[in-house]
Amino acid sequence: MWRLTRKELRGILRDRRTIVTLVLMPLLLYPLLSIGFQQFFLSKLGTARQPAYRMGFHDLRDGEFLSSYLARGGLNLKMKDDRPVGFMPAEANENPLFTAFLTPQLEAAVREGDVDIAVRVLNFPANLNAGHNLAVDCEIVFDEDSISSRAAAAQLEDYFTAANERFLETRLEAMGSSQRARAVHAVRKGVSSATTSGDAAGGVVSIAAVIPFILILMTITGAVYPAIDLTAGERERGTLEILVAAPFPRVGLLFAKYVAVLAVALLTATANLLTMWLTLHASGVGRLLFGADGLSAGVASAVFCLLVLFAAFFSAVLLVLTSFARSFREAQAYLIPLMLVSLGPGMLSLTPGLELKGLLLVTPLANITLLGRDLLQLKATGAAVAVIVVSNMLYALAAIAVAARLFGSESVLYGNEYGWSGLFDRPTRTRQAPTMTNALFSLAFVFSAYFLVNSELAQWGGASIAMRLGLAAAASVVVFGGLPALAGRLGGVPLRCAFSLRHAGLRAYAGAVLLGVSLWPFAHEIVVLERQAGLVTFDATFLERAMKIIAELQSAPLWVLLVGLAAAPAICEEWFFRGYLFGALEAGANRRTAIVGSAIVFGLFHFIVTDGLAFERLIPSTLLGLALGWVRGQTASILPGVVLHGCHNGLLLTAAHYQVQLAAHGMGIDEGEHLAANWLAAAALAAVVGVLLVRWSATNLEHTDNPREVL
Amino acid sequence: MIDVSELSKIFPLARGRELTAVDRVSFCVKAGEVYGLLGPNGAGKTTTLRILLGLMRPTHGQAIVGGFPSSEFPDEVKRRVGLVAANSGLYPFLSPREMLLFFADLYGMGAAAAHAALDRLSTLFGLTEFLDRPCGGLSTGQRQRVNLARALIHDPPVMLLDEPTLGLDVWGSRIISEFIAHVRQQGKAVIVCTHHLDEAERLCTRFGLMHIGRIISEGTLDELRQESGCRSLVEMFLKIAQRREAGAAP
């Protein structure tokens, strides 16, 4: 695989067009953009008719002193009796208008956006006579996250400089004595409004959202050429047929091409990010956009990681379209609509005040640009990052699977001669298991649907527990049951094969029951160990929510809990994870991959919850997934897994429901304490017997000539 | 080595129409034999080769190469076949050395075997002088030689040549003729598809004349002459085709 990838990269990197896109474009683009931005920004400041800034003072005494002093620098003051002082520029229509307000809480006023800047006199002079020596220190309080605030501070500093120079000239003329160069020395004091308000909230397009958007567009530019050349280009130059005439799996060929496209896209992203960073740093635009420190290395690294994720997703999408194309020109024709479609979610991210939540978290491209904006504004949450990473990786996997199916297929290879109809034909023969393409596509859909449904259900907090459990069960049936069933039908796989609905024998069910009731102590021990290792921290919000849920569970009838949280998830999740997904992975790779792969996905689904990340569930859920996968592999059926899963959930729910009664009988369990050794020994014994029973049933299955009847 | 029986390929067209590109074609090719699949453009020759190689699935019938049905075991078939097509291209930014080693890799050859095959084929086809130059800068003849070497890199027992002399000058065609003679000497089973009947006459040991998806006549040159009463393949093809069409007409 590496040698294939190396060949693809060699071919691409030797092409001058790649080098131009990689190196010359960013080298030219960012300095030009920087100059353009500066010109735009300065011209906006210069041509605007008296740009108005709001300046805050602590009291009238400060205002009167400073207005009198700043008048020397060209900022004339017009005093009004009891109203805020107003500063008028010396030359109207050329310099900005400063309107002053009295605001006792200067930092808060700036942070909340009540004023653009505020000035505090730190040591008020005893003698204000201009003929005397003067040494006053001031603070200019400004918002580091606001362009207008930074511009106002810079403007005011200029006035102070001019006033100081004028003062010094006067003093030198009059006395010629030693005089401090700056009679009034003002220093800036920055505050941040990133978490309270900002340009975006104020109705202005966020510059922070523009940066990732530009980088994403440039990364797309870098990926487009290799994607076309390595797929449609193969066909145009006549190498596609000899390539697919070799006994090498098409998915392998396509994956090598994917890695090559991804590598070039990442090289482009790196070159662009580096050039942008250097340009922002050298031109000073970085300080204008991101405050005194400019674009920090930490934020730039986070944006790079984001570009890696985006490149991984978009390279796969590009390969789907270009694999379909028969020539360079045709591929370009396909990509233009993709670009236009991509601009939509990208532009959406520039909308002021748009929050990254719900549907946007799983909307391709929009989620990445919005996450980029939030990273630059230091607002990104771990849960959002996890959902976006997982969803984009699943989309990428699904896209690669589709591209592999298209690349070099009969319909694409010879499509111009005989038409495309074959490409969309449903399979004429029934399959025994879903294809990997079908399963990965279903997985991407199921993940997005699962997340959206959970987000929606979280809004139903006011409904009764029975109503919410009923809705959750119905959603599980649709998401984990309906979507894969539809995919299986379209893929020509009968339900009984797609979901491994086979009788498994009494021993298998007995083993599953034993495993179902004996695994929870180990899950409990893992959570306790995680907590002791500091991997899991329960904050007050989490504990409050957990207590509320337990109280609700205790108030609901037990049968409602068992149906909604034990039976429904057990049936639906086993139907999808150990039925559909496991079957496809086993057919496409092998049983071990199917067990591990389905367990990891199962763990991830339990790790990401609607309003955060449940770290404490990741390892226990993945391990439970491994156990369920092993049972599925041994019995060739999902039914024992359904029993195991149902028993596991049901036991925990029953214990939670009767928590008070159990505690009264001395059987209460402390969440933070290890279980007694005899409990663990009993659980281990039951688990071993369960494993032996399942294994025994599997041995009988292997030796029988007549496989168990399919339901 | 190659056994084709009752092979058909029907392509669905727009508005429910169908195109029968290959219609119940059957023939065999033994090791050391050069079989000429002859016919005009659109006769179904290339489609037959593509099915043989496992690149297309037949609608009916089957093609067996080296004991493996191509639709069921395409990878086994591909391992045993070398393909040279008129439109086969090269990677412009790779050198012949890189390209040949890349294909050796695709066919699962080890590094030592791949380099040995590269040395052998470089000498055989005279690639040495331009072995490390980018393929994009090679002449048509040089490109053709690289393509032939590429098809032989894994030493397949079966060679499929689809219009191998298309667009080549006299010298280029001579290279192909020498190549076919060489692989025949090595005992490989060869199928040559061409519509240059005079050229096929010189190269092939047995012939299948294809017309509108069907093999209308098959045999050695002497057998075909006897059947048709004509000297050249061109004359006999026209005569047989006209006779068939007249017979098919109501």
Contacts between the chains, C-beta under 8 A, distances in Angstrom:
chain1	res1	chain2	res2	distance
A	3	B	102	7.5
A	3	B	105	5.3
A	4	B	102	7.8
A	4	B	105	7.3
A	4	B	106	7.7
A	7	B	91	8.0
A	7	B	94	7.1
A	7	B	98	7.1
A	7	B	102	4.9
A	10	B	93	7.1
A	10	B	94	6.7
A	10	B	98	7.1
A	11	B	91	5.5
A	11	B	93	4.7
A	11	B	94	5.9
A	12	B	93	7.9
A	14	B	93	4.0
A	14	B	134	7.6
A	15	B	93	5.9
A	237	B	89	4.0
A	237	B	90	7.5
A	237	B	91	7.6
A	237	B	92	7.1
A	238	B	85	7.6
A	238	B	87	4.4
A	238	B	88	5.3
A	238	B	89	3.1
A	239	B	88	7.4
A	239	B	89	4.8
A	239	B	90	7.0
A	239	B	91	6.2
A	241	B	55	7.1
A	241	B	83	7.4
A	241	B	85	6.3
A	241	B	87	7.5
A	241	B	88	6.9
A	242	B	83	6.1
A	242	B	85	7.4
A	242	B	88	5.3
A	242	B	103	7.7
A	242	B	150	7.1
A	242	B	151	8.0
A	243	B	106	7.6
A	244	B	55	6.5
A	245	B	53	5.7
A	245	B	55	6.5
A	245	B	78	5.9
A	245	B	81	7.3
A	245	B	83	4.8
A	246	B	78	6.2
A	246	B	103	6.7
A	246	B	106	3.9
A	246	B	107	5.8
A	247	B	74	7.8
A	247	B	75	4.0
A	247	B	76	7.5
A	247	B	78	4.1
A	247	B	79	4.7
A	247	B	106	7.7
A	247	B	107	6.6
A	247	B	108	7.1
A	248	B	106	4.8
A	248	B	107	8.0
A	410	B	55	6.7
A	410	B	56	5.2
A	410	B	57	6.9
A	413	B	55	6.7
A	414	B	50	7.4
A	414	B	56	7.2
A	418	B	11	4.0
A	418	B	13	7.5
A	418	B	19	6.8
A	418	B	21	7.7
A	419	B	11	7.1
A	419	B	12	7.3
A	419	B	13	6.3
A	419	B	14	6.8
A	421	B	12	5.0
A	422	B	12	7.4
